[in-house]
Amino acid sequence: MARYSHAPSPKWRPVSVLDEWVAREARPISLRQLMVFGRSLTESRLLSSANYVRTELPTRIAHRIRDMQQLPYVVVTNPHMNEVYDLYYTAFDTFRKVREIKTLDDNDRFCKTIRSMLRAHLTVIPKLAMGILECNGLMDAAELDKFMNTILRSRISRRVIAEQHLALTETFHAPWFFPGAKLSETEFIGEVFLKCIAKDVVSRCGKAVREILQRAYGPDVQLPEIHIDGHLDANFPYILSHLEYIIGELLRNSVQAVAERHQRRKDKDHPDPSRPPPPIEVTICESQQHVIIRISDQGGGIPREVMPYLWSFSKGPATGKILANLGKVPKMAATMQELQLEQHGQAHDDHEDKDNENRSTSIEGGEISRDINSSLASLSSRPPNLRLGMGLPLSRVYAEYWAGSLALHSLEGYGVDAFLQISKLGNKNEQLTTRATMDAV
């Protein structure tokens, strides 16, 4: 029990001010609402957005603080969980004291507070993951996963509304912008990319994944090609970094599995070692309300002993190794992508601070450039052997956040089919627990 000797925060005691905020309902939003609200941006709309964020952030944080207060004592005194709690309580206490935003200067000061909190909370995901793994066995695994899914979904929701407001503010202050300016479908409204073309996202993520793994494995290891077919014009509004994260993780798993299996066969004097590895087949299917992306590989499938833990954050027999790997990733970005390993962390932090001051979006020749929040920018930092056990569970949280889904079908000994379903109309509310779970009985 030595690892739980960390003294609990004095903020654990019940306070009436938290009760007041927990009693409030969160107000979910949809992608369509974000687009409609930001399409014709004016000063009054920007201030309205600021005040929505000002009241919504402490409301959503309060619900999660109350959830943490309901965990068993032996769990809440875990040092990693306690650090997360302190971060949440500091953010709650900071945002609840922000007064009504009445001027653009008020908003600029508020945006500085938001940026500061976003940076401070980059440590939350690895801390949560380590806390969950260390508490494995002290609490029912299903309950731990339920807590983790709730808190991560809520975290995504807070970062969506916070980063959307930051993006709208930066648009409003941009030299090219004038109030009431209409945006075209090839642009972003805040964080929402109006026309995500599924084929282009898969192509970009696939290229990035192949480059990462080629550098890691060396030029002698053959990587599978990625073939895309189906409805190649399918498009929809989406938060691009969310989609890139999911597609990037799925493709990374597939390319890695196929490459390693092919290499093992070559090492065993396969009858035809010069034969290239079988390609990854990506099929895009568009219906009236959904776009479905199927990623099929021949990487040998998922071992039977891994299946029970596939969607779980508590990894059973693999806990020790994953804990060691998480210790090498001190921070994870808002897109849930790892930043840099420890030895490169400071350089990336400095780059991120600069990005927060100079944020821009451009589309040139079909390529999308984002100075911040691009999961592709940080995807390259994680070597193939640094497995964190979080890629699939996090991808499912992202997929379900905007009322989509993610499912895997494994044929052991052959390969895996992954099915990502996306609601393409943008009219589905974010899927979050709007009240503390204790109040939802």
C-alpha positions as CSV (number, residue, x, y, z in Angstrom):
1,M,0.0,0.0,0.0
2,A,3.1,2.3,0.0
3,R,2.1,3.7,-3.3
4,Y,-1.1,5.1,-1.9
5,S,0.6,7.0,1.0
6,H,0.2,10.3,-0.9
7,A,-1.8,12.6,1.3
8,P,-5.3,13.3,-0.1
9,S,-5.9,16.9,-1.2
10,P,-7.8,19.1,1.3
11,K,-10.1,19.9,-1.7
12,W,-11.7,16.4,-1.3
13,R,-14.0,17.7,1.4
14,P,-17.5,18.5,0.3
15,V,-18.1,22.2,-0.5
16,S,-21.4,23.9,-1.1
17,V,-20.2,25.8,-4.1
18,L,-19.5,22.5,-5.9
19,D,-23.0,21.3,-5.1
20,E,-24.4,24.5,-6.8
21,W,-22.6,23.7,-10.0
22,V,-23.3,20.0,-10.0
23,A,-27.0,20.9,-9.8
24,R,-26.7,22.6,-13.2
25,E,-27.3,20.7,-16.4
26,A,-24.6,20.8,-19.1
27,R,-25.9,22.1,-22.5
28,P,-24.8,19.7,-25.3
29,I,-24.0,21.1,-28.7
30,S,-23.8,19.6,-32.2
31,L,-21.4,20.2,-35.1
32,R,-24.2,21.9,-37.0
33,Q,-24.7,24.3,-34.1
34,L,-21.0,25.1,-34.0
35,M,-21.1,25.8,-37.8
36,V,-24.3,27.9,-37.8
37,F,-23.1,30.0,-34.9
38,G,-19.7,30.6,-36.2
39,R,-20.6,31.1,-39.9
40,S,-21.5,34.8,-39.5
41,L,-19.2,35.9,-36.7
42,T,-19.8,39.3,-35.1
43,E,-18.6,40.9,-31.9
44,S,-21.9,40.1,-30.1
45,R,-21.7,36.5,-31.2
46,L,-18.1,36.2,-30.0
47,L,-19.0,37.6,-26.6
48,S,-22.0,35.2,-26.4
49,S,-19.6,32.3,-27.2
50,A,-17.3,33.5,-24.4
51,N,-20.1,33.5,-21.9
52,Y,-21.3,30.1,-22.9
53,V,-17.8,28.7,-22.4
54,R,-17.5,30.7,-19.1
55,T,-20.5,28.9,-17.6
56,E,-20.2,25.6,-19.3
57,L,-16.7,24.7,-18.4
58,P,-17.1,24.9,-14.6
59,T,-20.4,23.0,-14.9
60,R,-18.9,20.1,-16.8
61,I,-15.8,20.0,-14.6
62,A,-17.9,20.0,-11.4
63,H,-19.8,16.9,-12.6
64,R,-16.5,15.1,-13.0
65,I,-15.1,16.2,-9.7
66,R,-18.2,14.8,-8.0
67,D,-17.7,11.5,-9.9
68,M,-14.1,11.4,-8.6
69,Q,-15.4,12.1,-5.0
70,Q,-17.5,9.0,-5.3
71,L,-14.6,6.6,-6.0
72,P,-13.4,4.3,-3.3
73,Y,-11.0,5.9,-0.9
74,V,-8.1,3.6,-1.9
75,V,-8.6,4.7,-5.5
76,V,-8.8,8.5,-4.9
77,T,-5.7,8.5,-2.8
78,N,-3.6,7.0,-5.6
79,P,-1.0,9.8,-6.4
80,H,-1.9,9.9,-10.1
81,M,-5.6,10.2,-9.5
82,N,-5.0,12.8,-6.8
83,E,-2.9,14.9,-9.2
84,V,-5.7,14.8,-11.7
85,Y,-8.2,15.8,-9.0
86,D,-6.1,18.8,-8.0
87,L,-5.9,19.9,-11.7
88,Y,-9.6,19.6,-12.1
89,Y,-10.4,21.5,-8.9
90,T,-8.0,24.3,-9.8
91,A,-9.6,24.6,-13.2
92,F,-13.1,24.6,-11.6
93,D,-12.2,27.2,-9.1
94,T,-10.6,29.4,-11.7
95,F,-13.4,29.3,-14.3
96,R,-16.2,29.7,-11.8
97,K,-14.7,33.0,-10.7
98,V,-14.6,34.5,-14.2
99,R,-17.0,37.4,-14.4
100,E,-19.4,38.1,-17.3
101,I,-17.5,38.8,-20.6
102,K,-18.7,42.2,-21.7
103,T,-15.9,43.5,-24.0
104,L,-13.3,42.2,-26.4
105,D,-10.6,43.0,-23.9
106,D,-12.5,40.8,-21.3
107,N,-12.6,38.0,-23.9
108,D,-8.8,38.3,-24.7
109,R,-8.0,37.9,-21.0
110,F,-10.4,35.0,-20.8
111,C,-8.7,33.3,-23.7
112,K,-5.4,33.5,-22.0
113,T,-6.9,31.7,-19.0
114,I,-8.3,29.0,-21.3
115,R,-4.9,28.5,-23.0
116,S,-3.1,28.3,-19.7
117,M,-5.5,25.6,-18.5
118,L,-5.3,23.6,-21.7
119,R,-1.5,23.5,-21.3
120,A,-1.7,22.6,-17.7
121,H,-4.0,19.7,-18.4
122,L,-1.8,18.0,-21.0
123,T,-0.6,15.6,-18.2
124,V,-4.1,14.5,-17.4
125,I,-4.5,11.5,-19.8
126,P,-1.3,9.7,-18.9
127,K,-1.9,10.4,-15.2
128,L,-5.4,9.0,-15.5
129,A,-4.2,5.9,-17.4
130,M,-1.5,5.2,-14.9
131,G,-3.9,5.7,-12.0
132,I,-6.5,3.3,-13.6
133,L,-3.8,0.6,-14.2
134,E,-2.4,0.9,-10.6
135,C,-5.9,0.6,-9.2
136,N,-6.6,-2.5,-11.2
137,G,-7.8,-5.1,-8.7
138,L,-8.9,-2.5,-6.2
139,M,-12.1,-1.7,-8.0
140,D,-14.2,-3.6,-10.5
141,A,-12.6,-3.3,-14.0
142,A,-16.0,-2.6,-15.6
143,E,-16.6,0.3,-13.2
144,L,-13.1,1.7,-13.8
145,D,-13.7,1.6,-17.5
146,K,-17.0,3.3,-17.1
147,F,-15.4,6.1,-15.0
148,M,-12.6,6.4,-17.6
149,N,-14.9,6.6,-20.5
150,T,-17.1,9.2,-18.8
151,I,-14.2,11.4,-17.8
152,L,-12.5,11.2,-21.2
153,R,-15.7,12.0,-23.1
154,S,-16.3,14.9,-20.8
155,R,-12.7,16.0,-21.3
156,I,-13.2,16.0,-25.1
157,S,-16.3,18.0,-24.7
158,R,-14.6,20.7,-22.7
159,R,-11.7,21.0,-25.1
160,V,-14.1,21.1,-28.1
161,I,-16.0,24.1,-26.7
162,A,-12.8,25.8,-25.4
163,E,-10.8,25.4,-28.5
164,Q,-13.8,26.3,-30.7
165,H,-14.0,29.6,-28.9
166,L,-10.2,30.2,-29.1
167,A,-10.4,29.5,-32.9
168,L,-13.3,31.9,-33.3
169,T,-11.5,34.6,-31.4
170,E,-8.4,34.2,-33.5
171,T,-10.6,34.3,-36.7
172,F,-12.2,37.5,-35.4
173,H,-8.8,39.2,-34.8
174,A,-7.3,38.0,-38.1
175,P,-6.4,40.8,-40.5
176,W,-8.4,39.4,-43.3
177,F,-11.6,39.1,-41.3
178,F,-14.5,41.5,-41.2
179,P,-17.7,41.0,-39.2
180,G,-20.4,39.1,-41.1
181,A,-17.9,37.6,-43.5
182,K,-19.2,34.4,-45.0
183,L,-16.9,31.3,-45.0
184,S,-16.7,28.9,-47.9
185,E,-17.1,25.1,-47.6
186,T,-13.3,24.6,-48.1
187,E,-12.6,26.4,-44.8
188,F,-12.8,25.8,-41.1
189,I,-15.4,27.4,-38.8
190,G,-13.4,27.5,-35.7
191,E,-12.3,23.8,-35.2
192,V,-14.9,22.4,-37.5
193,F,-13.7,21.5,-41.0
194,L,-16.7,21.9,-43.3
195,K,-15.8,19.4,-45.9
196,C,-13.9,16.4,-44.6
197,I,-13.3,14.2,-47.7
198,A,-12.9,10.7,-46.3
199,K,-10.5,9.5,-49.0
200,D,-8.2,12.5,-48.4
201,V,-8.1,11.9,-44.7
202,V,-7.3,8.2,-45.2
203,S,-4.6,9.1,-47.7
204,R,-2.9,11.7,-45.5
205,C,-3.0,9.5,-42.4
206,G,-1.8,6.5,-44.4
207,K,1.2,8.4,-45.8
208,A,2.1,9.7,-42.4
209,V,1.8,6.2,-40.8
210,R,4.0,4.6,-43.5
211,E,6.7,7.2,-43.1
212,I,6.7,6.8,-39.3
213,L,7.0,3.0,-39.5
214,Q,9.5,3.1,-42.3
215,R,11.8,5.3,-40.2
216,A,11.3,3.0,-37.2
217,Y,11.8,-0.3,-39.0
218,G,14.4,0.8,-41.5
219,P,14.4,0.7,-45.3
220,D,14.8,-3.1,-45.5
221,V,11.4,-3.8,-44.0
222,Q,8.6,-4.0,-46.5
223,L,5.4,-2.1,-45.6
224,P,2.0,-2.8,-47.1
225,E,0.4,-0.5,-49.6
226,I,-2.9,1.2,-48.6
227,H,-5.7,0.8,-51.2
228,I,-8.8,2.9,-51.1
229,D,-12.0,2.2,-52.9
230,G,-15.8,2.8,-52.7
231,H,-17.5,6.2,-52.5
232,L,-14.4,8.3,-53.0
233,D,-16.3,11.6,-52.9
234,A,-17.9,11.0,-49.6
235,N,-17.6,14.1,-47.3
236,F,-19.0,15.5,-44.1
237,P,-18.4,18.3,-41.5
238,Y,-16.1,17.1,-38.7
239,I,-13.4,18.1,-36.3
240,L,-10.5,17.1,-38.3
241,S,-8.1,16.2,-35.5
242,H,-10.7,13.8,-34.1
243,L,-11.0,11.9,-37.4
244,E,-7.2,11.9,-38.0
245,Y,-6.6,10.4,-34.6
246,I,-9.1,7.5,-35.2
247,I,-8.0,6.8,-38.7
248,G,-4.3,7.2,-37.8
249,E,-4.6,4.7,-34.9
250,L,-6.5,2.1,-37.0
251,L,-4.1,2.4,-39.9
252,R,-1.1,2.3,-37.6
253,N,-2.3,-1.0,-36.0
254,S,-3.0,-2.6,-39.4
255,V,0.2,-1.5,-41.2
256,Q,2.3,-2.5,-38.1
257,A,0.6,-5.9,-37.8
258,V,1.0,-6.8,-41.5
259,A,4.6,-5.6,-41.7
260,E,5.7,-7.5,-38.6
261,R,3.9,-10.7,-39.7
262,H,5.4,-10.4,-43.2
263,Q,8.9,-9.9,-41.7
264,R,8.5,-13.0,-39.4
265,R,7.6,-15.1,-42.5
266,K,10.6,-13.8,-44.4
267,D,12.8,-14.7,-41.4
268,K,11.4,-18.2,-41.5
269,D,12.5,-18.7,-45.1
270,H,9.1,-18.2,-46.6
271,P,8.8,-19.9,-50.0
272,D,8.7,-16.4,-51.7
273,P,10.4,-13.8,-49.4
274,S,10.5,-11.3,-52.2
275,R,6.7,-11.2,-52.4
276,P,5.3,-7.9,-51.0
277,P,3.0,-7.9,-48.0
278,P,-0.7,-8.0,-48.6
279,P,-2.2,-4.4,-48.9
280,I,-4.5,-2.7,-46.4
281,E,-7.9,-2.4,-48.1
282,V,-9.9,0.7,-47.1
283,T,-13.5,0.8,-48.3
284,I,-15.6,4.0,-48.0
285,C,-19.4,3.6,-48.0
286,E,-21.7,6.6,-48.0
287,S,-25.4,6.4,-47.1
288,Q,-28.0,9.1,-46.6
289,Q,-27.0,9.7,-42.9
290,H,-23.7,8.0,-42.4
291,V,-20.3,7.4,-43.9
292,I,-18.7,4.0,-43.0
293,I,-15.0,3.4,-43.4
294,R,-13.8,-0.2,-43.3
295,I,-10.1,-0.9,-42.8
296,S,-9.2,-4.6,-43.6
297,D,-5.8,-6.1,-43.1
298,Q,-4.2,-9.5,-43.2
299,G,-2.0,-9.0,-40.2
300,G,-2.9,-12.3,-38.5
301,G,-5.8,-11.1,-36.3
302,I,-5.9,-10.3,-32.6
303,P,-4.6,-13.0,-30.2
304,R,-7.4,-14.6,-28.2
305,E,-5.8,-13.7,-24.9
306,V,-5.8,-10.0,-25.8
307,M,-9.5,-9.8,-26.9
308,P,-11.0,-9.5,-23.3
309,Y,-8.9,-6.3,-22.8
310,L,-9.2,-4.8,-26.3
311,W,-11.6,-2.0,-25.3
312,S,-10.5,-1.7,-21.7
313,F,-8.2,0.8,-20.1
314,S,-7.2,-1.7,-17.5
315,K,-5.1,-4.2,-19.4
316,G,-4.8,-7.3,-17.1
317,P,-1.6,-9.2,-17.7
318,A,-0.1,-6.4,-19.8
319,T,-0.5,-3.8,-17.0
320,G,3.2,-3.7,-15.9
321,K,4.6,-3.1,-19.4
322,I,2.0,-0.5,-20.3
323,L,2.7,1.4,-17.0
324,A,6.4,1.5,-17.9
325,N,5.6,2.8,-21.4
326,L,3.2,5.5,-20.1
327,G,6.0,6.7,-17.8
328,K,7.9,7.7,-21.0
329,V,5.0,9.8,-22.2
330,P,4.6,12.7,-19.7
331,K,2.1,14.6,-21.8
332,M,-0.6,13.9,-24.3
333,A,-2.1,16.6,-26.5
334,A,-5.7,17.8,-26.7
335,T,-6.1,15.4,-29.6
336,M,-5.0,12.6,-27.4
337,Q,-1.9,12.1,-29.4
338,E,1.4,11.7,-27.6
339,L,3.6,14.8,-27.8
340,Q,7.3,13.9,-27.5
341,L,9.2,11.4,-25.4
342,E,10.7,12.9,-22.4
343,Q,14.0,13.9,-24.0
344,H,12.2,15.9,-26.6
345,G,9.4,17.3,-24.5
346,Q,10.7,20.8,-23.8
347,A,11.3,21.6,-27.5
348,H,7.8,20.6,-28.3
349,D,6.4,22.6,-25.4
350,D,8.2,25.7,-26.7
351,H,6.8,25.1,-30.2
352,E,3.3,24.7,-28.8
353,D,3.6,28.0,-26.9
354,K,4.6,29.7,-30.1
355,D,1.7,28.0,-32.0
356,N,-0.8,29.3,-29.4
357,E,0.3,32.8,-30.3
358,N,0.4,32.2,-34.1
359,R,-2.4,29.9,-35.1
360,S,-3.5,29.6,-38.7
361,T,-5.3,27.4,-41.1
362,S,-4.7,27.0,-44.8
363,I,-5.5,24.6,-47.6
364,E,-3.0,24.4,-50.4
365,G,-3.2,21.9,-53.2
366,G,-5.6,19.7,-51.2
367,E,-3.2,19.5,-48.3
368,I,-4.5,20.8,-45.0
369,S,-2.0,22.7,-42.8
370,R,-2.8,23.3,-39.1
371,D,-0.3,24.9,-36.7
372,I,-2.0,23.4,-33.7
373,N,-4.3,20.4,-32.9
374,S,-3.2,18.3,-35.8
375,S,-2.9,14.8,-34.6
376,L,-0.6,14.0,-37.5
377,A,2.0,16.6,-36.2
378,S,2.6,14.5,-33.1
379,L,1.8,11.0,-34.4
380,S,5.5,10.6,-35.3
381,S,6.7,10.9,-31.8
382,R,5.7,7.4,-30.7
383,P,7.9,4.5,-31.8
384,P,6.1,1.2,-32.8
385,N,7.3,-0.6,-29.7
386,L,5.9,2.0,-27.3
387,R,2.4,0.5,-26.8
388,L,0.2,2.4,-24.5
389,G,-3.0,0.2,-24.6
390,M,-5.1,3.3,-25.2
391,G,-5.3,3.7,-29.0
392,L,-8.5,1.6,-29.5
393,P,-10.4,2.6,-26.4
394,L,-9.7,6.3,-27.0
395,S,-10.6,5.9,-30.7
396,R,-14.0,4.5,-29.7
397,V,-14.6,7.4,-27.3
398,Y,-13.8,9.8,-30.1
399,A,-16.1,7.9,-32.6
400,E,-19.0,7.8,-30.2
401,Y,-18.6,11.4,-29.1
402,W,-20.4,12.7,-32.2
403,A,-22.9,9.7,-32.3
404,G,-20.7,7.4,-34.4
405,S,-19.4,4.0,-33.6
406,L,-16.2,1.9,-33.9
407,A,-16.2,-1.9,-34.1
408,L,-13.6,-4.6,-34.8
409,H,-14.0,-8.1,-36.2
410,S,-10.9,-10.3,-35.8
411,L,-10.3,-13.5,-37.7
412,E,-7.5,-15.1,-35.7
413,G,-4.7,-16.3,-37.9
414,Y,-5.9,-14.1,-40.8
415,G,-6.6,-10.4,-40.1
416,V,-8.9,-7.7,-38.7
417,D,-11.7,-5.7,-40.2
418,A,-12.3,-2.3,-38.4
419,F,-15.6,-0.5,-39.1
420,L,-15.8,3.3,-38.3
421,Q,-19.3,4.8,-38.7
422,I,-19.6,8.6,-38.8
423,S,-22.8,10.6,-38.7
424,K,-22.3,12.8,-41.7
425,L,-25.1,15.4,-41.2
426,G,-23.5,17.0,-38.2
427,N,-26.9,17.2,-36.5
428,K,-26.2,14.8,-33.6
429,N,-25.5,16.3,-30.2
430,E,-22.2,15.4,-28.5
431,Q,-22.7,12.3,-26.5
432,L,-21.7,13.1,-22.9
433,T,-22.8,12.3,-19.4
434,T,-24.5,15.6,-18.5
435,R,-24.8,15.0,-14.8
436,A,-22.6,13.4,-12.2
437,T,-23.3,9.7,-12.2
438,M,-24.4,9.8,-8.6
439,D,-27.2,12.1,-9.6
440,A,-28.3,10.0,-12.5
441,V,-29.7,7.1,-10.4
